[in-house]
Amino acid sequence: MKKTKKQIKTNKKFTILISILFVILTVTIVINLIQDLNKPVYSQEIPVYFAVAEKMGLVINTSVLDFGITYPFAPVDKKINLTNEFEYPVILKVVIDPKLDNYLFGATDIEIPAGETITYGVSLIPAKDAEYGNYSGYIRFDFYPLK
C-alpha cells in the first residue's frame, strides 16, 4: 500500500514531535543529575547566639553554638569537632547566616578523609561599633563528596 503525501507529511511531523520530546526528556534528566551532584551528602545547621554588651559573661549550652556575652571588637573563639562518617573523603563547606556574616569567621572548603575527625574553629569578632544587644542566626556545615 502506497502512502499518500498527507500521510508522509503527518509521519514526518510525528517523528519531529517525538524527537523534540526525547531531547527535552534527556536534557531534563541531565539537569537533574547535575543538580544532584551539587547537593551535599549531609548537612547540619547549628543555631548561633551571642550578645554584645558593656560587660562580658559566660553562657554554657551544648546544644547550640553560644558565644556568650562579649564586648565590641573582643574576639571569642569556639571549637567544634566534625567527623566524616562516610567511607569516602568529603569537602566541608561552611555557610554562615547572612545576618552574622560580618561577625563570624571560619575556614571553608576543607577536605576531611574518610572516618577522620577535625576540630573546626569559629571566631566571633563583633565590630568596634557593634550595637549592644542579642544576636542570633546559624552556621551550617555541608559535606560534599570529594570529586
Secondary structure, DSSP 8 states (H G I E B T S, - for coil): ----HHHHHHHHHHHHHHHHHHHHHHHHHHHHHHHHHTS-SEEEEEEEEEEE-SS-B----SSSEEEEEE-TT--EEEEEEEE--SSS-EEEEEEE-GGGTTTEE---SEEE-TT-EEEEEEEE---TT--SEEEEEEEEEEEEE--
